[in-house]
Amino acid sequence: MTAQALKPHLTIGLVQSVNYQEQLANVGYVKTRYLSYLIFRL
């Protein structure tokens, strides 16, 4: 495959990994908020 043909695949992979990292960050943020909420309830 030529570099030109590979380019879309690399771009898609990059976008997917960025989206995945953002999802992980969101999950971590929600968990942290939830934990701090529980702690403040005590």
PDB file of N, CA, C and O in Angstrom:
ATOM      1  N   MET A   1       0.848  -1.196   0.000  1.00  0.00           N
ATOM      2  CA  MET A   1       0.000   0.000   0.000  1.00  0.00           C
ATOM      3  C   MET A   1       0.881   1.243   0.000  1.00  0.00           C
ATOM      4  O   MET A   1       1.945   1.273   0.617  1.00  0.00           O
ATOM      5  N   THR A   2       0.419   2.246  -0.694  1.00  0.00           N
ATOM      6  CA  THR A   2       1.183   3.491  -0.741  1.00  0.00           C
ATOM      7  C   THR A   2       0.878   4.333   0.494  1.00  0.00           C
ATOM      8  O   THR A   2      -0.097   4.096   1.207  1.00  0.00           O
ATOM      9  N   ALA A   3       1.728   5.312   0.724  1.00  0.00           N
ATOM     10  CA  ALA A   3       1.520   6.201   1.871  1.00  0.00           C
ATOM     11  C   ALA A   3       0.188   6.937   1.723  1.00  0.00           C
ATOM     12  O   ALA A   3      -0.504   7.205   2.706  1.00  0.00           O
ATOM     13  N   GLN A   4      -0.156   7.256   0.475  1.00  0.00           N
ATOM     14  CA  GLN A   4      -1.405   7.970   0.205  1.00  0.00           C
ATOM     15  C   GLN A   4      -2.608   7.120   0.607  1.00  0.00           C
ATOM     16  O   GLN A   4      -3.595   7.630   1.137  1.00  0.00           O
ATOM     17  N   ALA A   5      -2.511   5.807   0.344  1.00  0.00           N
ATOM     18  CA  ALA A   5      -3.611   4.900   0.682  1.00  0.00           C
ATOM     19  C   ALA A   5      -3.685   4.658   2.191  1.00  0.00           C
ATOM     20  O   ALA A   5      -4.762   4.426   2.742  1.00  0.00           O
ATOM     21  N   LEU A   6      -2.530   4.715   2.846  1.00  0.00           N
ATOM     22  CA  LEU A   6      -2.488   4.465   4.290  1.00  0.00           C
ATOM     23  C   LEU A   6      -2.976   5.659   5.108  1.00  0.00           C
ATOM     24  O   LEU A   6      -3.451   5.505   6.234  1.00  0.00           O
ATOM     25  N   LYS A   7      -2.851   6.838   4.527  1.00  0.00           N
ATOM     26  CA  LYS A   7      -3.152   8.065   5.272  1.00  0.00           C
ATOM     27  C   LYS A   7      -4.540   8.076   5.929  1.00  0.00           C
ATOM     28  O   LYS A   7      -4.642   8.404   7.111  1.00  0.00           O
ATOM     29  N   PRO A   8      -5.608   7.729   5.201  1.00  0.00           N
ATOM     30  CA  PRO A   8      -6.934   7.722   5.837  1.00  0.00           C
ATOM     31  C   PRO A   8      -7.008   6.783   7.034  1.00  0.00           C
ATOM     32  O   PRO A   8      -7.633   7.106   8.044  1.00  0.00           O
ATOM     33  N   HIS A   9      -6.363   5.608   6.919  1.00  0.00           N
ATOM     34  CA  HIS A   9      -6.383   4.638   8.017  1.00  0.00           C
ATOM     35  C   HIS A   9      -5.692   5.219   9.250  1.00  0.00           C
ATOM     36  O   HIS A   9      -6.177   5.067  10.371  1.00  0.00           O
ATOM     37  N   LEU A  10      -4.562   5.881   9.037  1.00  0.00           N
ATOM     38  CA  LEU A  10      -3.824   6.478  10.150  1.00  0.00           C
ATOM     39  C   LEU A  10      -4.652   7.581  10.802  1.00  0.00           C
ATOM     40  O   LEU A  10      -4.690   7.708  12.026  1.00  0.00           O
ATOM     41  N   THR A  11      -5.318   8.379   9.960  1.00  0.00           N
ATOM     42  CA  THR A  11      -6.141   9.470  10.488  1.00  0.00           C
ATOM     43  C   THR A  11      -7.290   8.923  11.314  1.00  0.00           C
ATOM     44  O   THR A  11      -7.574   9.427  12.401  1.00  0.00           O
ATOM     45  N   ILE A  12      -7.958   7.886  10.798  1.00  0.00           N
ATOM     46  CA  ILE A  12      -9.077   7.266  11.520  1.00  0.00           C
ATOM     47  C   ILE A  12      -8.590   6.691  12.847  1.00  0.00           C
ATOM     48  O   ILE A  12      -9.236   6.868  13.879  1.00  0.00           O
ATOM     49  N   GLY A  13      -7.451   6.004  12.817  1.00  0.00           N
ATOM     50  CA  GLY A  13      -6.899   5.430  14.042  1.00  0.00           C
ATOM     51  C   GLY A  13      -6.584   6.503  15.069  1.00  0.00           C
ATOM     52  O   GLY A  13      -6.836   6.329  16.261  1.00  0.00           O
ATOM     53  N   LEU A  14      -6.028   7.616  14.596  1.00  0.00           N
ATOM     54  CA  LEU A  14      -5.675   8.720  15.488  1.00  0.00           C
ATOM     55  C   LEU A  14      -6.927   9.313  16.119  1.00  0.00           C
ATOM     56  O   LEU A  14      -6.970   9.552  17.326  1.00  0.00           O
ATOM     57  N   VAL A  15      -7.943   9.548  15.299  1.00  0.00           N
ATOM     58  CA  VAL A  15      -9.204  10.115  15.795  1.00  0.00           C
ATOM     59  C   VAL A  15      -9.843   9.178  16.810  1.00  0.00           C
ATOM     60  O   VAL A  15     -10.334   9.623  17.848  1.00  0.00           O
ATOM     61  N   GLN A  16      -9.838   7.877  16.511  1.00  0.00           N
ATOM     62  CA  GLN A  16     -10.437   6.907  17.424  1.00  0.00           C
ATOM     63  C   GLN A  16      -9.702   6.878  18.757  1.00  0.00           C
ATOM     64  O   GLN A  16     -10.334   6.816  19.811  1.00  0.00           O
ATOM     65  N   SER A  17      -8.368   6.923  18.720  1.00  0.00           N
ATOM     66  CA  SER A  17      -7.608   6.860  19.972  1.00  0.00           C
ATOM     67  C   SER A  17      -7.827   8.132  20.791  1.00  0.00           C
ATOM     68  O   SER A  17      -7.880   8.077  22.020  1.00  0.00           O
ATOM     69  N   VAL A  18      -7.955   9.276  20.114  1.00  0.00           N
ATOM     70  CA  VAL A  18      -8.227  10.531  20.828  1.00  0.00           C
ATOM     71  C   VAL A  18      -9.607  10.470  21.470  1.00  0.00           C
ATOM     72  O   VAL A  18      -9.776  10.868  22.623  1.00  0.00           O
ATOM     73  N   ASN A  19     -10.601   9.969  20.722  1.00  0.00           N
ATOM     74  CA  ASN A  19     -11.950   9.826  21.271  1.00  0.00           C
ATOM     75  C   ASN A  19     -11.945   8.891  22.466  1.00  0.00           C
ATOM     76  O   ASN A  19     -12.609   9.146  23.471  1.00  0.00           O
ATOM     77  N   TYR A  20     -11.187   7.801  22.348  1.00  0.00           N
ATOM     78  CA  TYR A  20     -11.100   6.811  23.427  1.00  0.00           C
ATOM     79  C   TYR A  20     -10.510   7.448  24.682  1.00  0.00           C
ATOM     80  O   TYR A  20     -11.009   7.241  25.788  1.00  0.00           O
ATOM     81  N   GLN A  21      -9.439   8.228  24.497  1.00  0.00           N
ATOM     82  CA  GLN A  21      -8.799   8.892  25.635  1.00  0.00           C
ATOM     83  C   GLN A  21      -9.748   9.899  26.275  1.00  0.00           C
ATOM     84  O   GLN A  21      -9.770  10.049  27.497  1.00  0.00           O
ATOM     85  N   GLU A  22     -10.538  10.594  25.441  1.00  0.00           N
ATOM     86  CA  GLU A  22     -11.505  11.551  25.979  1.00  0.00           C
ATOM     87  C   GLU A  22     -12.573  10.830  26.782  1.00  0.00           C
ATOM     88  O   GLU A  22     -12.989  11.307  27.838  1.00  0.00           O
ATOM     89  N   GLN A  23     -13.024   9.666  26.280  1.00  0.00           N
ATOM     90  CA  GLN A  23     -14.021   8.878  27.006  1.00  0.00           C
ATOM     91  C   GLN A  23     -13.467   8.427  28.350  1.00  0.00           C
ATOM     92  O   GLN A  23     -14.159   8.490  29.367  1.00  0.00           O
ATOM     93  N   LEU A  24     -12.210   7.969  28.353  1.00  0.00           N
ATOM     94  CA  LEU A  24     -11.576   7.544  29.605  1.00  0.00           C
ATOM     95  C   LEU A  24     -11.495   8.719  30.579  1.00  0.00           C
ATOM     96  O   LEU A  24     -11.750   8.565  31.773  1.00  0.00           O
ATOM     97  N   ALA A  25     -11.141   9.881  30.061  1.00  0.00           N
ATOM     98  CA  ALA A  25     -11.032  11.069  30.907  1.00  0.00           C
ATOM     99  C   ALA A  25     -12.396  11.425  31.492  1.00  0.00           C
ATOM    100  O   ALA A  25     -12.497  11.788  32.664  1.00  0.00           O
ATOM    101  N   ASN A  26     -13.453  11.319  30.669  1.00  0.00           N
ATOM    102  CA  ASN A  26     -14.802  11.606  31.146  1.00  0.00           C
ATOM    103  C   ASN A  26     -15.214  10.627  32.234  1.00  0.00           C
ATOM    104  O   ASN A  26     -15.791  11.026  33.245  1.00  0.00           O
ATOM    105  N   VAL A  27     -14.921   9.351  32.030  1.00  0.00           N
ATOM    106  CA  VAL A  27     -15.253   8.324  33.023  1.00  0.00           C
ATOM    107  C   VAL A  27     -14.508   8.600  34.324  1.00  0.00           C
ATOM    108  O   VAL A  27     -15.087   8.528  35.407  1.00  0.00           O
ATOM    109  N   GLY A  28     -13.228   8.916  34.209  1.00  0.00           N
ATOM    110  CA  GLY A  28     -12.432   9.224  35.392  1.00  0.00           C
ATOM    111  C   GLY A  28     -12.978  10.443  36.119  1.00  0.00           C
ATOM    112  O   GLY A  28     -12.998  10.483  37.349  1.00  0.00           O
ATOM    113  N   TYR A  29     -13.420  11.432  35.360  1.00  0.00           N
ATOM    114  CA  TYR A  29     -13.977  12.652  35.944  1.00  0.00           C
ATOM    115  C   TYR A  29     -15.266  12.330  36.697  1.00  0.00           C
ATOM    116  O   TYR A  29     -15.467  12.790  37.821  1.00  0.00           O
ATOM    117  N   VAL A  30     -16.132  11.541  36.075  1.00  0.00           N
ATOM    118  CA  VAL A  30     -17.403  11.168  36.705  1.00  0.00           C
ATOM    119  C   VAL A  30     -17.156  10.373  37.978  1.00  0.00           C
ATOM    120  O   VAL A  30     -17.801  10.609  39.000  1.00  0.00           O
ATOM    121  N   LYS A  31     -16.212   9.420  37.913  1.00  0.00           N
ATOM    122  CA  LYS A  31     -15.894   8.611  39.096  1.00  0.00           C
ATOM    123  C   LYS A  31     -15.377   9.492  40.228  1.00  0.00           C
ATOM    124  O   LYS A  31     -15.756   9.310  41.385  1.00  0.00           O
ATOM    125  N   THR A  32     -14.514  10.444  39.892  1.00  0.00           N
ATOM    126  CA  THR A  32     -13.950  11.330  40.905  1.00  0.00           C
ATOM    127  C   THR A  32     -15.045  12.179  41.540  1.00  0.00           C
ATOM    128  O   THR A  32     -15.078  12.356  42.757  1.00  0.00           O
ATOM    129  N   ARG A  33     -15.945  12.704  40.701  1.00  0.00           N
ATOM    130  CA  ARG A  33     -17.061  13.501  41.206  1.00  0.00           C
ATOM    131  C   ARG A  33     -17.945  12.666  42.123  1.00  0.00           C
ATOM    132  O   ARG A  33     -18.372  13.126  43.182  1.00  0.00           O
ATOM    133  N   TYR A  34     -18.210  11.443  41.706  1.00  0.00           N
ATOM    134  CA  TYR A  34     -19.081  10.551  42.465  1.00  0.00           C
ATOM    135  C   TYR A  34     -18.454  10.220  43.814  1.00  0.00           C
ATOM    136  O   TYR A  34     -19.128  10.235  44.844  1.00  0.00           O
ATOM    137  N   LEU A  35     -17.150   9.919  43.798  1.00  0.00           N
ATOM    138  CA  LEU A  35     -16.445   9.594  45.042  1.00  0.00           C
ATOM    139  C   LEU A  35     -16.439  10.785  45.992  1.00  0.00           C
ATOM    140  O   LEU A  35     -16.682  10.624  47.188  1.00  0.00           O
ATOM    141  N   SER A  36     -16.166  11.972  45.473  1.00  0.00           N
ATOM    142  CA  SER A  36     -16.132  13.148  46.340  1.00  0.00           C
ATOM    143  C   SER A  36     -17.534  13.434  46.877  1.00  0.00           C
ATOM    144  O   SER A  36     -17.683  13.898  48.008  1.00  0.00           O
ATOM    145  N   TYR A  37     -18.553  13.161  46.077  1.00  0.00           N
ATOM    146  CA  TYR A  37     -19.938  13.322  46.524  1.00  0.00           C
ATOM    147  C   TYR A  37     -20.230  12.369  47.677  1.00  0.00           C
ATOM    148  O   TYR A  37     -20.835  12.761  48.675  1.00  0.00           O
ATOM    149  N   LEU A  38     -19.797  11.111  47.538  1.00  0.00           N
ATOM    150  CA  LEU A  38     -20.007  10.120  48.600  1.00  0.00           C
ATOM    151  C   LEU A  38     -19.268  10.516  49.871  1.00  0.00           C
ATOM    152  O   LEU A  38     -19.798  10.389  50.975  1.00  0.00           O
ATOM    153  N   ILE A  39     -18.031  11.001  49.703  1.00  0.00           N
ATOM    154  CA  ILE A  39     -17.213  11.373  50.862  1.00  0.00           C
ATOM    155  C   ILE A  39     -17.861  12.540  51.609  1.00  0.00           C
ATOM    156  O   ILE A  39     -17.883  12.557  52.840  1.00  0.00           O
ATOM    157  N   PHE A  40     -18.388  13.518  50.862  1.00  0.00           N
ATOM    158  CA  PHE A  40     -19.014  14.668  51.507  1.00  0.00           C
ATOM    159  C   PHE A  40     -20.314  14.286  52.196  1.00  0.00           C
ATOM    160  O   PHE A  40     -20.749  14.969  53.123  1.00  0.00           O
ATOM    161  N   ARG A  41     -20.931  13.209  51.755  1.00  0.00           N
ATOM    162  CA  ARG A  41     -22.174  12.748  52.379  1.00  0.00           C
ATOM    163  C   ARG A  41     -21.915  12.142  53.756  1.00  0.00           C
ATOM    164  O   ARG A  41     -22.797  12.152  54.614  1.00  0.00           O
ATOM    165  N   LEU A  42     -20.710  11.617  53.969  1.00  0.00           N
ATOM    166  CA  LEU A  42     -20.411  10.928  55.230  1.00  0.00           C
ATOM    167  C   LEU A  42     -20.482  11.884  56.426  1.00  0.00           C
ATOM    168  O   LEU A  42     -20.258  11.468  57.563  1.00  0.00           O
TER     169      LEU A  42
END
